[in-house]
Amino acid sequence: MSGREVGRAADVCVVGLGPTGRALAHRAMAAGMRVVAVDPRPHRLWAPTFSCWVDELPQWLGHGAIASRIEAPAVWTTSEHRIPRPYCVLSKQGLFDALPLDDATVIAGRARTVEAHRVELADGTEVRAATVFDTRGQATPGARRTASAHGIFVDEDIAAPMVTAGEGLLLDWRDENGAGPDDPPSFLYSVPLGDGTVIFEETSLGLRGGMPQHELRRRTLNRLAAHGIRLRGDEPTEAAHYPLDEMPPKAGRGAVIPFGSRGGMMHPITGYCVADSLALVDTALDAVQRGADPIEALWPWQARLVYWMRMRGVYGL
Ligand SMILES: Cc1cc2nc3c(=O)[nH]c(=O)nc-3n(C[C@H](O)[C@H](O)[C@H](O)COP(=O)(O)OP(=O)(O)OC[C@H]3O[C@@H](n4cnc5c(N)ncnc54)[C@H](O)[C@@H]3O)c2cc1C
């Protein structure tokens, strides 16, 4: 143990600086709180490409965080449907820059103990704070209900037969991925990223243990081939494999407050949590400032009922 102590008079300690933890730390700082934030690599840009409905984003975020906007994304079943609700891809750098932590104490380290008012790091450093938020993300899914995706980044001109700038395929269920009638189903998600590339991402939601990357890739390539698109094979890729069924926490004044994907905010059907969590940051912080229980504020019975209904949807999937 180094015995170093940090943050004796901190109001808030945020453990984990993914998008949700960084937003919490940023807004707490902006609200005048003394903030300590901990992450093994606090300055690293997040790996996944995050998207959401535009109207889900909180007003305070500003539009610099949006990289690409689609006014009416398409859904394909046996025919094409348009959803008249603007959707967007977030800019990784834009979102990161919109959440500066200039006045916070940021520690590069890994927490090994996270308690209600005390966090101990792997090197023995101790952080003390009146309120501790746990935003360390989720464990690997094992056999749980899982979101799996394999995304391939393709230049816009190559992608043009399927997706062009300003257009997007939210769910493409066309029978083009080569899956057999008894195989677990998957759909294609494809949107322009605003940097001259389009992502083609075959996605499986709700399958226990998830779908292997090689199968998702095979299905993506089948879909592209059906539209005359052939890839070189060395295009950059991204992979997703995470659980969908993280439960909301029980209320309990004075406890550690799990937030973001760790705190049950992952939508159990879509696998999205970023926009919803950003929109709830101020609810949590307002409760902290009022001396109320943030978990009660984040999870009124209506929110728990919605979560319960969505879980029924996952079982259906
Ligand atoms: C390829 C892919 C595409 C996705 N697309 C979308 C999308 O379009 N929209 C969407 O909403 N979601 C999407 N998701 C899901 C998305 O990843 C999560 O919604 C989001 O990352 C959750 O953010 P978070 O801050 O809760 O957790 P995370 O992003 O997992 O962040 C957790 C942070 O905690 C840190 N940490 C972990 N352990 C410790 C420790 N012991 N001590 C200190 N710090 C620690 C980690 O370093 C990390 O920075 C996607 C995921 C993937 C993989």
Ligand as a Chemical Component Dictionary entry (heavy atoms), coordinates in Angstrom:
data_LIG
# 
_chem_comp.id                   LIG 
_chem_comp.type                 NON-POLYMER 
_chem_comp.pdbx_formal_charge   0 
_chem_comp.three_letter_code    LIG 
# 
loop_
_chem_comp_atom.comp_id 
_chem_comp_atom.atom_id 
_chem_comp_atom.alt_atom_id 
_chem_comp_atom.type_symbol 
_chem_comp_atom.charge 
_chem_comp_atom.model_Cartn_x 
_chem_comp_atom.model_Cartn_y 
_chem_comp_atom.model_Cartn_z 
_chem_comp_atom.pdbx_ordinal 
LIG C1  C1  C 0 -19.253 -2.096 -30.712 1  
LIG C2  C2  C 0 -20.250 -1.508 -29.755 2  
LIG C3  C3  C 0 -21.227 -0.631 -30.225 3  
LIG C4  C4  C 0 -22.120 -0.046 -29.331 4  
LIG N1  N1  N 0 -23.068 0.840  -29.807 5  
LIG C5  C5  C 0 -23.820 1.520  -28.923 6  
LIG C6  C6  C 0 -24.682 2.558  -29.357 7  
LIG O1  O1  O 0 -24.780 2.825  -30.554 8  
LIG N2  N2  N 0 -25.400 3.240  -28.433 9  
LIG C7  C7  C 0 -25.313 2.954  -27.088 10 
LIG O2  O2  O 0 -25.984 3.597  -26.292 11 
LIG N3  N3  N 0 -24.539 1.960  -26.665 12 
LIG C8  C8  C 0 -23.786 1.244  -27.545 13 
LIG N4  N4  N 0 -22.967 0.244  -27.097 14 
LIG C9  C9  C 0 -23.011 -0.115 -25.694 15 
LIG C10 C10 C 0 -22.045 0.840  -24.989 16 
LIG O3  O3  O 0 -20.753 0.307  -25.017 17 
LIG C11 C11 C 0 -22.459 1.088  -23.631 18 
LIG O4  O4  O 0 -23.781 1.598  -23.680 19 
LIG C12 C12 C 0 -21.560 2.154  -22.963 20 
LIG O5  O5  O 0 -20.189 1.922  -23.178 21 
LIG C13 C13 C 0 -21.852 2.140  -21.506 22 
LIG O6  O6  O 0 -21.084 3.152  -20.937 23 
LIG P1  P1  P 0 -20.619 3.057  -19.434 24 
LIG O7  O7  O 0 -19.949 4.356  -19.153 25 
LIG O8  O8  O 0 -21.739 2.648  -18.573 26 
LIG O9  O9  O 0 -19.558 1.847  -19.383 27 
LIG P2  P2  P 0 -18.228 1.612  -20.175 28 
LIG O10 O10 O 0 -18.244 2.316  -21.482 29 
LIG O11 O11 O 0 -18.027 0.135  -20.171 30 
LIG O12 O12 O 0 -17.105 2.299  -19.287 31 
LIG C14 C14 C 0 -16.640 1.732  -18.102 32 
LIG C15 C15 C 0 -15.354 2.443  -17.705 33 
LIG O13 O13 O 0 -14.967 1.976  -16.413 34 
LIG C16 C16 C 0 -13.573 1.759  -16.409 35 
LIG N5  N5  N 0 -13.276 0.743  -15.380 36 
LIG C17 C17 C 0 -13.520 -0.592 -15.415 37 
LIG N6  N6  N 0 -13.082 -1.178 -14.304 38 
LIG C18 C18 C 0 -12.542 -0.189 -13.535 39 
LIG C19 C19 C 0 -11.939 -0.167 -12.255 40 
LIG N7  N7  N 0 -11.785 -1.294 -11.521 41 
LIG N8  N8  N 0 -11.512 1.009  -11.760 42 
LIG C20 C20 C 0 -11.667 2.164  -12.467 43 
LIG N9  N9  N 0 -12.240 2.206  -13.694 44 
LIG C21 C21 C 0 -12.669 1.036  -14.207 45 
LIG C22 C22 C 0 -13.241 1.285  -17.813 46 
LIG O14 O14 O 0 -11.879 1.543  -18.122 47 
LIG C23 C23 C 0 -14.183 2.164  -18.647 48 
LIG O15 O15 O 0 -13.567 3.376  -19.014 49 
LIG C24 C24 C 0 -22.060 -0.362 -27.959 50 
LIG C25 C25 C 0 -21.081 -1.246 -27.505 51 
LIG C26 C26 C 0 -20.171 -1.796 -28.376 52 
LIG C27 C27 C 0 -19.117 -2.730 -27.833 53 
# 
loop_
_chem_comp_bond.comp_id 
_chem_comp_bond.atom_id_1 
_chem_comp_bond.atom_id_2 
_chem_comp_bond.value_order 
_chem_comp_bond.pdbx_ordinal 
LIG C1  C2  SING 1  
LIG C2  C3  SING 2  
LIG C2  C26 DOUB 3  
LIG C3  C4  DOUB 4  
LIG C4  N1  SING 5  
LIG C4  C24 SING 6  
LIG N1  C5  DOUB 7  
LIG C5  C6  SING 8  
LIG C5  C8  SING 9  
LIG C6  O1  DOUB 10 
LIG C6  N2  SING 11 
LIG N2  C7  SING 12 
LIG C7  O2  DOUB 13 
LIG C7  N3  SING 14 
LIG N3  C8  DOUB 15 
LIG C8  N4  SING 16 
LIG N4  C9  SING 17 
LIG N4  C24 SING 18 
LIG C9  C10 SING 19 
LIG C10 O3  SING 20 
LIG C10 C11 SING 21 
LIG C11 O4  SING 22 
LIG C11 C12 SING 23 
LIG C12 O5  SING 24 
LIG C12 C13 SING 25 
LIG C13 O6  SING 26 
LIG O6  P1  SING 27 
LIG P1  O7  DOUB 28 
LIG P1  O8  SING 29 
LIG P1  O9  SING 30 
LIG O9  P2  SING 31 
LIG P2  O10 DOUB 32 
LIG P2  O11 SING 33 
LIG P2  O12 SING 34 
LIG O12 C14 SING 35 
LIG C14 C15 SING 36 
LIG C15 O13 SING 37 
LIG C15 C23 SING 38 
LIG O13 C16 SING 39 
LIG C16 N5  SING 40 
LIG C16 C22 SING 41 
LIG N5  C17 SING 42 
LIG N5  C21 SING 43 
LIG C17 N6  DOUB 44 
LIG N6  C18 SING 45 
LIG C18 C19 SING 46 
LIG C18 C21 DOUB 47 
LIG C19 N7  SING 48 
LIG C19 N8  DOUB 49 
LIG N8  C20 SING 50 
LIG C20 N9  DOUB 51 
LIG N9  C21 SING 52 
LIG C22 O14 SING 53 
LIG C22 C23 SING 54 
LIG C23 O15 SING 55 
LIG C24 C25 DOUB 56 
LIG C25 C26 SING 57 
LIG C26 C27 SING 58 
# 
